[in-house]
Amino acid sequence: MEPRKGSTDSARRFSAFDQSIAESSVSTAPQPRTVNTKEYDSILYGPVVDYSFRSLDSVHADAIKLTPRTGVKPNEFTEDRKMKSCSLRLSHNRLNDLSGLKQLIDTLLVEPRRLFWIDLSFNNFDLIDPVLILCIHLQVLNMHGNQVAKLYEVDKLAVLAHLRSLTLHGNPVELLKGYRSYIVGMIPQLKSLDYSTITKQDRSTAAVMKSFTRHKRPARRRYDE
Protein backbone atom coordinates (compact mmCIF):
# COMPACT_ATOMS: atom_id res chain seq x y z
CA MET A 1 0.00 0.00 0.00
CA GLU A 2 2.88 2.40 0.81
CA PRO A 3 4.41 2.48 -2.70
CA ARG A 4 1.03 3.09 -4.21
CA LYS A 5 0.35 5.93 -1.82
CA GLY A 6 3.73 7.51 -2.49
CA SER A 7 3.15 7.25 -6.20
CA THR A 8 -0.21 8.96 -5.83
CA ASP A 9 1.23 11.77 -3.74
CA SER A 10 3.95 12.33 -6.31
CA ALA A 11 1.45 12.48 -9.15
CA ARG A 12 -0.57 15.08 -7.34
CA ARG A 13 2.38 17.45 -7.40
CA PHE A 14 2.31 17.52 -11.18
CA SER A 15 0.41 20.14 -13.10
CA ALA A 16 -2.62 18.86 -15.02
CA PHE A 17 -0.59 18.91 -18.23
CA ASP A 18 2.49 17.20 -16.77
CA GLN A 19 0.34 14.57 -15.12
CA SER A 20 -1.35 13.65 -18.39
CA ILE A 21 2.07 13.30 -20.05
CA ALA A 22 3.42 11.15 -17.21
CA GLU A 23 0.39 8.89 -17.22
CA SER A 24 0.51 8.42 -20.97
CA SER A 25 4.20 7.47 -20.80
CA VAL A 26 3.68 4.68 -18.26
CA SER A 27 0.24 3.47 -19.28
CA THR A 28 -0.39 1.06 -22.11
CA ALA A 29 -3.99 2.25 -22.44
CA PRO A 30 -4.70 4.56 -25.43
CA GLN A 31 -5.42 8.23 -24.86
CA PRO A 32 -8.13 8.84 -27.49
CA ARG A 33 -9.19 12.22 -26.16
CA THR A 34 -5.74 13.78 -26.54
CA VAL A 35 -5.18 12.26 -29.97
CA ASN A 36 -8.61 13.20 -31.20
CA THR A 37 -8.22 16.77 -29.99
CA LYS A 38 -4.93 17.23 -31.80
CA GLU A 39 -6.25 15.57 -34.93
CA TYR A 40 -9.41 17.66 -34.81
CA ASP A 41 -7.37 20.88 -34.54
CA SER A 42 -5.26 19.93 -37.56
CA ILE A 43 -8.41 19.16 -39.53
CA LEU A 44 -10.35 22.22 -38.43
CA TYR A 45 -7.56 24.64 -39.24
CA GLY A 46 -6.24 22.83 -42.30
CA PRO A 47 -5.91 24.61 -45.66
CA VAL A 48 -9.05 25.40 -47.65
CA VAL A 49 -9.89 22.78 -50.27
CA ASP A 50 -9.75 25.16 -53.21
CA TYR A 51 -11.53 24.50 -56.53
CA SER A 52 -11.95 28.15 -57.50
CA PHE A 53 -11.42 29.31 -61.10
CA ARG A 54 -11.63 25.76 -62.49
CA SER A 55 -14.54 26.31 -64.94
CA LEU A 56 -16.63 23.73 -63.10
CA ASP A 57 -20.13 22.97 -64.39
CA SER A 58 -20.74 20.14 -61.92
CA VAL A 59 -19.64 19.81 -58.31
CA HIS A 60 -18.81 16.12 -58.12
CA ALA A 61 -18.34 14.97 -61.71
CA ASP A 62 -15.93 17.78 -62.60
CA ALA A 63 -14.21 18.61 -59.30
CA ILE A 64 -13.34 15.05 -58.36
CA LYS A 65 -11.16 14.76 -61.47
CA LEU A 66 -9.07 17.77 -60.48
CA THR A 67 -6.45 18.40 -57.84
CA PRO A 68 -7.37 21.23 -55.46
CA ARG A 69 -5.28 24.36 -55.71
CA THR A 70 -2.38 24.69 -53.28
CA GLY A 71 -2.04 27.97 -51.43
CA VAL A 72 0.60 29.35 -49.11
CA LYS A 73 -0.11 26.48 -46.75
CA PRO A 74 0.20 23.12 -48.54
CA ASN A 75 -2.71 20.68 -48.54
CA GLU A 76 -2.57 18.08 -45.78
CA PHE A 77 -3.64 14.45 -46.17
CA THR A 78 -4.23 11.45 -43.96
CA GLU A 79 -2.70 8.07 -44.69
CA ASP A 80 -5.76 7.10 -46.74
CA ARG A 81 -5.46 10.33 -48.78
CA LYS A 82 -8.33 12.18 -47.13
CA MET A 83 -7.81 15.91 -46.83
CA LYS A 84 -7.44 17.53 -43.42
CA SER A 85 -9.78 20.44 -43.88
CA CYS A 86 -13.21 21.70 -42.92
CA SER A 87 -13.38 24.43 -45.58
CA LEU A 88 -14.36 24.27 -49.26
CA ARG A 89 -13.98 26.94 -51.94
CA LEU A 90 -15.97 26.54 -55.19
CA SER A 91 -16.06 30.20 -56.17
CA HIS A 92 -15.64 31.68 -59.67
CA ASN A 93 -17.03 28.71 -61.59
CA ARG A 94 -20.17 28.00 -63.64
CA LEU A 95 -22.15 26.07 -61.05
CA ASN A 96 -25.94 26.38 -60.84
CA ASP A 97 -26.73 23.54 -58.45
CA LEU A 98 -25.01 21.51 -55.76
CA SER A 99 -25.97 18.00 -56.76
CA GLY A 100 -23.02 15.84 -55.88
CA LEU A 101 -21.80 18.05 -53.02
CA LYS A 102 -22.24 15.34 -50.40
CA GLN A 103 -20.40 12.81 -52.56
CA LEU A 104 -17.57 15.28 -53.11
CA ILE A 105 -16.99 16.10 -49.46
CA ASP A 106 -17.40 12.45 -48.45
CA THR A 107 -14.71 11.55 -50.99
CA LEU A 108 -12.31 14.38 -50.17
CA LEU A 109 -12.55 15.16 -46.47
CA VAL A 110 -11.53 13.10 -43.49
CA GLU A 111 -14.37 14.68 -41.45
CA PRO A 112 -17.07 15.69 -43.97
CA ARG A 113 -19.65 16.33 -41.24
CA ARG A 114 -17.37 19.01 -39.78
CA LEU A 115 -17.48 21.21 -42.88
CA PHE A 116 -18.03 24.71 -41.53
CA TRP A 117 -16.97 27.12 -44.32
CA ILE A 118 -18.18 27.12 -47.95
CA ASP A 119 -17.47 29.72 -50.62
CA LEU A 120 -19.92 29.53 -53.55
CA SER A 121 -19.47 33.11 -54.71
CA PHE A 122 -19.44 34.17 -58.36
CA ASN A 123 -21.32 31.23 -59.85
CA ASN A 124 -24.75 30.93 -61.48
CA PHE A 125 -26.94 29.87 -58.56
CA ASP A 126 -30.48 31.25 -58.78
CA LEU A 127 -31.60 29.54 -55.58
CA ILE A 128 -30.13 28.29 -52.32
CA ASP A 129 -29.70 24.57 -52.78
CA PRO A 130 -31.40 22.58 -49.98
CA VAL A 131 -28.38 20.27 -49.79
CA LEU A 132 -26.68 22.99 -47.74
CA ILE A 133 -28.89 22.25 -44.75
CA LEU A 134 -27.17 18.86 -44.51
CA CYS A 135 -24.00 20.73 -43.53
CA ILE A 136 -25.15 20.98 -39.95
CA HIS A 137 -21.94 22.57 -38.67
CA LEU A 138 -21.88 25.28 -41.33
CA GLN A 139 -20.80 28.64 -39.90
CA VAL A 140 -19.80 30.66 -42.96
CA LEU A 141 -21.59 30.65 -46.33
CA ASN A 142 -20.47 32.96 -49.13
CA MET A 143 -22.93 33.25 -52.03
CA HIS A 144 -22.30 36.77 -53.27
CA GLY A 145 -22.16 37.39 -57.01
CA ASN A 146 -24.84 34.87 -58.00
CA GLN A 147 -28.38 35.09 -59.41
CA VAL A 148 -30.60 34.54 -56.35
CA ALA A 149 -33.67 36.73 -56.87
CA LYS A 150 -36.29 35.60 -54.34
CA LEU A 151 -35.99 36.74 -50.77
CA TYR A 152 -37.62 33.71 -49.21
CA GLU A 153 -34.81 31.48 -50.52
CA VAL A 154 -32.93 32.36 -47.34
CA ASP A 155 -35.65 30.65 -45.27
CA LYS A 156 -33.91 27.36 -45.99
CA LEU A 157 -30.87 28.45 -44.00
CA ALA A 158 -32.76 29.18 -40.78
CA VAL A 159 -32.25 25.59 -39.56
CA LEU A 160 -28.46 25.94 -39.59
CA ALA A 161 -28.00 26.66 -35.90
CA HIS A 162 -24.28 27.44 -36.19
CA LEU A 163 -24.48 29.79 -39.20
CA ARG A 164 -22.78 33.04 -38.27
CA SER A 165 -21.79 34.72 -41.54
CA LEU A 166 -23.70 34.95 -44.83
CA THR A 167 -23.02 36.92 -48.01
CA LEU A 168 -25.62 37.52 -50.72
CA HIS A 169 -24.63 40.92 -52.05
CA GLY A 170 -24.32 41.05 -55.81
CA ASN A 171 -27.47 38.94 -56.21
CA PRO A 172 -30.72 40.44 -57.56
CA VAL A 173 -32.29 39.78 -54.16
CA GLU A 174 -30.08 42.49 -52.67
CA LEU A 175 -32.17 45.12 -54.46
CA LEU A 176 -35.46 44.08 -52.82
CA LYS A 177 -36.96 46.34 -50.18
CA GLY A 178 -36.31 45.07 -46.67
CA TYR A 179 -33.56 42.71 -47.84
CA ARG A 180 -31.29 43.06 -44.81
CA SER A 181 -34.06 43.18 -42.22
CA TYR A 182 -35.76 40.12 -43.66
CA ILE A 183 -32.59 38.01 -43.51
CA VAL A 184 -31.67 39.17 -40.01
CA GLY A 185 -35.16 38.31 -38.81
CA MET A 186 -35.25 34.95 -40.55
CA ILE A 187 -31.77 33.84 -39.43
CA PRO A 188 -31.32 35.43 -35.98
CA GLN A 189 -28.18 33.40 -35.26
CA LEU A 190 -26.26 35.41 -37.88
CA LYS A 191 -23.55 37.75 -36.63
CA SER A 192 -22.54 39.15 -40.02
CA LEU A 193 -24.37 39.76 -43.30
CA ASP A 194 -22.50 40.77 -46.44
CA TYR A 195 -19.32 41.28 -44.41
CA SER A 196 -21.11 43.82 -42.22
CA THR A 197 -21.66 43.15 -38.51
CA ILE A 198 -25.32 42.85 -37.55
CA THR A 199 -26.10 45.57 -35.01
CA LYS A 200 -28.74 45.92 -32.31
CA GLN A 201 -30.50 48.40 -34.56
CA ASP A 202 -30.55 45.82 -37.37
CA ARG A 203 -32.18 43.31 -35.04
CA SER A 204 -34.70 45.83 -33.77
CA THR A 205 -35.70 46.81 -37.31
CA ALA A 206 -35.89 43.14 -38.32
CA ALA A 207 -38.18 42.33 -35.40
CA VAL A 208 -40.56 45.14 -36.35
CA MET A 209 -40.57 44.10 -40.00
CA LYS A 210 -41.10 40.43 -39.16
CA SER A 211 -44.04 41.26 -36.93
CA PHE A 212 -45.56 43.57 -39.54
CA THR A 213 -45.18 41.24 -42.53
CA ARG A 214 -45.79 37.82 -40.96
CA HIS A 215 -49.41 37.65 -42.07
CA LYS A 216 -48.50 38.91 -45.56
CA ARG A 217 -45.74 36.42 -46.33
CA PRO A 218 -47.89 33.64 -47.93
CA ALA A 219 -49.47 36.12 -50.32
CA ARG A 220 -46.09 37.53 -51.29
CA ARG A 221 -44.75 34.06 -51.99
CA ARG A 222 -47.64 33.26 -54.32
CA TYR A 223 -47.07 36.55 -56.10
CA ASP A 224 -43.33 35.90 -56.52
CA GLU A 225 -43.89 32.38 -57.79
C-alpha positions as CSV (number, residue, x, y, z in Angstrom):
1,M,0.0,0.0,0.0
2,E,2.9,2.4,0.8
3,P,4.4,2.5,-2.7
4,R,1.0,3.1,-4.2
5,K,0.3,5.9,-1.8
6,G,3.7,7.5,-2.5
7,S,3.1,7.2,-6.2
8,T,-0.2,9.0,-5.8
9,D,1.2,11.8,-3.7
10,S,3.9,12.3,-6.3
11,A,1.5,12.5,-9.1
12,R,-0.6,15.1,-7.3
13,R,2.4,17.4,-7.4
14,F,2.3,17.5,-11.2
15,S,0.4,20.1,-13.1
16,A,-2.6,18.9,-15.0
17,F,-0.6,18.9,-18.2
18,D,2.5,17.2,-16.8
19,Q,0.3,14.6,-15.1
20,S,-1.3,13.6,-18.4
21,I,2.1,13.3,-20.0
22,A,3.4,11.2,-17.2
23,E,0.4,8.9,-17.2
24,S,0.5,8.4,-21.0
25,S,4.2,7.5,-20.8
26,V,3.7,4.7,-18.3
27,S,0.2,3.5,-19.3
28,T,-0.4,1.1,-22.1
29,A,-4.0,2.2,-22.4
30,P,-4.7,4.6,-25.4
31,Q,-5.4,8.2,-24.9
32,P,-8.1,8.8,-27.5
33,R,-9.2,12.2,-26.2
34,T,-5.7,13.8,-26.5
35,V,-5.2,12.3,-30.0
36,N,-8.6,13.2,-31.2
37,T,-8.2,16.8,-30.0
38,K,-4.9,17.2,-31.8
39,E,-6.2,15.6,-34.9
40,Y,-9.4,17.7,-34.8
41,D,-7.4,20.9,-34.5
42,S,-5.3,19.9,-37.6
43,I,-8.4,19.2,-39.5
44,L,-10.3,22.2,-38.4
45,Y,-7.6,24.6,-39.2
46,G,-6.2,22.8,-42.3
47,P,-5.9,24.6,-45.7
48,V,-9.0,25.4,-47.6
49,V,-9.9,22.8,-50.3
50,D,-9.8,25.2,-53.2
51,Y,-11.5,24.5,-56.5
52,S,-11.9,28.2,-57.5
53,F,-11.4,29.3,-61.1
54,R,-11.6,25.8,-62.5
55,S,-14.5,26.3,-64.9
56,L,-16.6,23.7,-63.1
57,D,-20.1,23.0,-64.4
58,S,-20.7,20.1,-61.9
59,V,-19.6,19.8,-58.3
60,H,-18.8,16.1,-58.1
61,A,-18.3,15.0,-61.7
62,D,-15.9,17.8,-62.6
63,A,-14.2,18.6,-59.3
64,I,-13.3,15.1,-58.4
65,K,-11.2,14.8,-61.5
66,L,-9.1,17.8,-60.5
67,T,-6.5,18.4,-57.8
68,P,-7.4,21.2,-55.5
69,R,-5.3,24.4,-55.7
70,T,-2.4,24.7,-53.3
71,G,-2.0,28.0,-51.4
72,V,0.6,29.4,-49.1
73,K,-0.1,26.5,-46.7
74,P,0.2,23.1,-48.5
75,N,-2.7,20.7,-48.5
76,E,-2.6,18.1,-45.8
77,F,-3.6,14.4,-46.2
78,T,-4.2,11.5,-44.0
79,E,-2.7,8.1,-44.7
80,D,-5.8,7.1,-46.7
81,R,-5.5,10.3,-48.8
82,K,-8.3,12.2,-47.1
83,M,-7.8,15.9,-46.8
84,K,-7.4,17.5,-43.4
85,S,-9.8,20.4,-43.9
86,C,-13.2,21.7,-42.9
87,S,-13.4,24.4,-45.6
88,L,-14.4,24.3,-49.3
89,R,-14.0,26.9,-51.9
90,L,-16.0,26.5,-55.2
91,S,-16.1,30.2,-56.2
92,H,-15.6,31.7,-59.7
93,N,-17.0,28.7,-61.6
94,R,-20.2,28.0,-63.6
95,L,-22.2,26.1,-61.1
96,N,-25.9,26.4,-60.8
97,D,-26.7,23.5,-58.4
98,L,-25.0,21.5,-55.8
99,S,-26.0,18.0,-56.8
100,G,-23.0,15.8,-55.9
101,L,-21.8,18.1,-53.0
102,K,-22.2,15.3,-50.4
103,Q,-20.4,12.8,-52.6
104,L,-17.6,15.3,-53.1
105,I,-17.0,16.1,-49.5
106,D,-17.4,12.4,-48.4
107,T,-14.7,11.6,-51.0
108,L,-12.3,14.4,-50.2
109,L,-12.6,15.2,-46.5
110,V,-11.5,13.1,-43.5
111,E,-14.4,14.7,-41.5
112,P,-17.1,15.7,-44.0
113,R,-19.6,16.3,-41.2
114,R,-17.4,19.0,-39.8
115,L,-17.5,21.2,-42.9
116,F,-18.0,24.7,-41.5
117,W,-17.0,27.1,-44.3
118,I,-18.2,27.1,-48.0
119,D,-17.5,29.7,-50.6
120,L,-19.9,29.5,-53.6
121,S,-19.5,33.1,-54.7
122,F,-19.4,34.2,-58.4
123,N,-21.3,31.2,-59.9
124,N,-24.8,30.9,-61.5
125,F,-26.9,29.9,-58.6
126,D,-30.5,31.2,-58.8
127,L,-31.6,29.5,-55.6
128,I,-30.1,28.3,-52.3
129,D,-29.7,24.6,-52.8
130,P,-31.4,22.6,-50.0
131,V,-28.4,20.3,-49.8
132,L,-26.7,23.0,-47.7
133,I,-28.9,22.3,-44.7
134,L,-27.2,18.9,-44.5
135,C,-24.0,20.7,-43.5
136,I,-25.1,21.0,-39.9
137,H,-21.9,22.6,-38.7
138,L,-21.9,25.3,-41.3
139,Q,-20.8,28.6,-39.9
140,V,-19.8,30.7,-43.0
141,L,-21.6,30.6,-46.3
142,N,-20.5,33.0,-49.1
143,M,-22.9,33.2,-52.0
144,H,-22.3,36.8,-53.3
145,G,-22.2,37.4,-57.0
146,N,-24.8,34.9,-58.0
147,Q,-28.4,35.1,-59.4
148,V,-30.6,34.5,-56.4
149,A,-33.7,36.7,-56.9
150,K,-36.3,35.6,-54.3
151,L,-36.0,36.7,-50.8
152,Y,-37.6,33.7,-49.2
153,E,-34.8,31.5,-50.5
154,V,-32.9,32.4,-47.3
155,D,-35.7,30.7,-45.3
156,K,-33.9,27.4,-46.0
157,L,-30.9,28.5,-44.0
158,A,-32.8,29.2,-40.8
159,V,-32.3,25.6,-39.6
160,L,-28.5,25.9,-39.6
161,A,-28.0,26.7,-35.9
162,H,-24.3,27.4,-36.2
163,L,-24.5,29.8,-39.2
164,R,-22.8,33.0,-38.3
165,S,-21.8,34.7,-41.5
166,L,-23.7,34.9,-44.8
167,T,-23.0,36.9,-48.0
168,L,-25.6,37.5,-50.7
169,H,-24.6,40.9,-52.0
170,G,-24.3,41.1,-55.8
171,N,-27.5,38.9,-56.2
172,P,-30.7,40.4,-57.6
173,V,-32.3,39.8,-54.2
174,E,-30.1,42.5,-52.7
175,L,-32.2,45.1,-54.5
176,L,-35.5,44.1,-52.8
177,K,-37.0,46.3,-50.2
178,G,-36.3,45.1,-46.7
179,Y,-33.6,42.7,-47.8
180,R,-31.3,43.1,-44.8
181,S,-34.1,43.2,-42.2
182,Y,-35.8,40.1,-43.7
183,I,-32.6,38.0,-43.5
184,V,-31.7,39.2,-40.0
185,G,-35.2,38.3,-38.8
186,M,-35.2,34.9,-40.6
187,I,-31.8,33.8,-39.4
188,P,-31.3,35.4,-36.0
189,Q,-28.2,33.4,-35.3
190,L,-26.3,35.4,-37.9
191,K,-23.6,37.7,-36.6
192,S,-22.5,39.2,-40.0
193,L,-24.4,39.8,-43.3
194,D,-22.5,40.8,-46.4
195,Y,-19.3,41.3,-44.4
196,S,-21.1,43.8,-42.2
197,T,-21.7,43.1,-38.5
198,I,-25.3,42.9,-37.5
199,T,-26.1,45.6,-35.0
200,K,-28.7,45.9,-32.3
201,Q,-30.5,48.4,-34.6
202,D,-30.5,45.8,-37.4
203,R,-32.2,43.3,-35.0
204,S,-34.7,45.8,-33.8
205,T,-35.7,46.8,-37.3
206,A,-35.9,43.1,-38.3
207,A,-38.2,42.3,-35.4
208,V,-40.6,45.1,-36.3
209,M,-40.6,44.1,-40.0
210,K,-41.1,40.4,-39.2
211,S,-44.0,41.3,-36.9
212,F,-45.6,43.6,-39.5
213,T,-45.2,41.2,-42.5
214,R,-45.8,37.8,-41.0
215,H,-49.4,37.6,-42.1
216,K,-48.5,38.9,-45.6
217,R,-45.7,36.4,-46.3
218,P,-47.9,33.6,-47.9
219,A,-49.5,36.1,-50.3
220,R,-46.1,37.5,-51.3
221,R,-44.8,34.1,-52.0
222,R,-47.6,33.3,-54.3
223,Y,-47.1,36.5,-56.1
224,D,-43.3,35.9,-56.5
225,E,-43.9,32.4,-57.8
